[in-house]
Amino acid sequence: MRLCSHIDPTKLNTWMGFCLYVAGGVNRRDTVSMFVSKEE
């Protein structure tokens, strides 16, 4: 979110918020799966 710090979040529309939410979820899932695969 550091890249978006200069943007006022109240001016973002709901679609942009949804896209950021989905992108964050995918990024988190990929990070978790990467750590799990390293442990095996």
Protein Blocks (a to p, Z undefined) as FASTA:
>chain_A
ZZmmmpcfklpcfklmmmmmmmmmmmmmmmmmmmmmmmZZ
